[in-house]
Amino acid sequence: MIIDVNVSLSRWPFRRLSGDEPAALVAKLRGNNVVQAWAGSFDGILHKDLAAVNFRLASDCHTHGGGLLLPFGSINPKLPDWREDLRRCQEEHKMPGIRLHPNYHGYKLDDPAFRELLQLASARKLIVQLALCMEDERTQHPLMRVPPVDLAPLPGLLAQQPQARLVILNAYPQLPVEKLHPLSLAGQIYFEFSMTERVGAVARLAAQVSFPRLLFGSDYPMFYLESAILKLSESGLTEAQTKAVCEENARRLLMFAKPAIAVGY
């Protein structure tokens, strides 16, 4: 069984993707032994009305997921009333966490707004997913060039907030996995492998961040779900290690947010 911590609903604004309809996405996940998927929304990247984005996300997960989809709301700390958006994510939509896109939303990780967001989310026991990028810079629309997130300020920030639970999404291929090792020591930080490239990528990433911090992530439908499954199958992990990466590590992390989802979807 697989818990996929990185899927997205709605439509990528620059092209249609196979699986960008909720029913098709759920069918694909179920057909590949995915029993739970942590879902964000593509709309949360460019839309300004994030309250509406998060409402649609929660509704779609409830309507189409049948218990499979867990919604992770979008928060932009540079927009007015973002604290109310954060409250709604937990109290109204019963979300276990949030998903952030600092590079698209125009702030860096040393921004005081991000520090406050991380502190408030952690106090609410919300898992924070941090997307480093959405696609390779070479495939981006020429009028929408967005560099990946600079992780340099993160270790110092996490040292000040040990209660935070952070998941790194989309660690782009140009980022050497060796640079993730010191980050993995900075706090309760987890990593998924959807954009990690080269043969043996999963095993190399695990060697840097440790198996308890490694999660299954596909970035579906932006990437092929089968690509993540193939990376895992060729990794050479033992059966116990594979089970930990596919399911157990995510379930243990989700316990951090259990009060938020006790009556959720």
ABEGO torsion letter per residue (X at the ends): XBBBABBBBEBBAABBBBGABAAAAAAAAAAAGBABBBBBBAAAAABABAAAAAAAAAAAAAAAAGGABBBBBBBBAABBGAAAAAAAAAAAAGBABBBBBAAAAGBBAABAAAAAAAAAAAAAGBBBBBBABABBAAABBAABBBBBBBAAAAAAAAAABAABBBBBBGBBAABBAAAAAAAAAAEBBBBBAAABBEBGAAAAAAAAAEAAABBBBAGOAABBAAAAAAAAAAAGBBAAAAAAAAAAAAAAAAAAAAAAAAABX
